[in-house]
Amino acid sequence: MMEFLAMGGHGPFVWGSYGAALLVLVGEMIWLRRRRIALRRQLARLARLQESPPP
Amino acid sequence: MAQPRVQWFKFSSPPNFYDLSGRLIPWFGGLAAILCVAGLYVGFVVAPPDYQQGDSYRIMFIHVPAAWMSMFLYVLMAVYAAIGLIWRVKTAEVMAKAIAPTGALFAFLCLWTGALWGKPTWGTYWVWDARLTSQLILLFLYLGYMALHGAIEDRQRAANASAVLALAGVVNVPIIYFSVVWWNTLHQGASITVTSAPTMETVMFVALMLMTFACWMYAIAVVLWRARLELLERERRAKWVLERMGGKA
């Protein structure tokens, strides 16, 4: 396993590349998820307001 | 009964687009995950070390797909921006705006992984080479597009202004692609061209194709996902939004 991680001495470069890719792509998905939750809450409140407008 | 005309515009209506893309996203996401696992397995376990570069060449399996995606997504963004600009198709404007962040991330990844691959093989992270510099300009174009879109208050004017920027920047994509042919660049020429067989070990080529399609599926899923959010925001008062969002927290 250690030998695999060493990547023939180029470990930092290889895992630095794939680590950045993982970080960036997973980060993008997390960002979208947070945005979706916030938007759904906003729109649900908007929908409720429109259904029963405050007196 | 007359042959029904193909309803090209059926899926460009916001509710239809929203529902259809909603159903497709999980499939694209799932496919991306499967292809990525397969690509990484072939690329890291099956493929042998390179006789010259040893194992650092394995960066190729993320560097090249990211480069292709950054270029292809920019052209796609420009096409959607043009459709939005010329025919005022709302979903096209939304798609153009939804592509930009993902395209920018791929452009950044391309530069980042390229630098980490360059260090062990060229001895430097960066050089003002035609290929690298035009790719950097591509990243700035993406960032400029997003900044311009965000800077203008009025949604329609923002879409139009950024569409013009996207179209102006499209010329940069062929420059990137042919930079290795036109100038004497440190960056190597194309090993994979549509016309000739790949000058690469087959198993490496298979890994590269798997990762490329994984990035495609990922990009489709994420762009459609962001487009749906954009659409909901744009049409927050529309009846179809209230129907889908009504009461659900």
Interface residues (C-beta under 8 A of the other chain):
Chain A: F4 M7 G8 G9 H10 F13 V14 G16 S17 Y18 A20 A21 V24 L25 E28 M29 L32 R35 R36 L39 R40 R41 Q42 L43 A44 L46 A47 R48 Q50 E51
Chain B: F44 P49 G54 D55 S56 R58 I59 I62 H63 A66 P101 T102 L105 F108 L109 W112 T113 L116 W117 K119 P120 Y218 V222 W225 R226 L229 L232 E233 R236 R237 V241 L242 M245 G246 G247 K248 A249
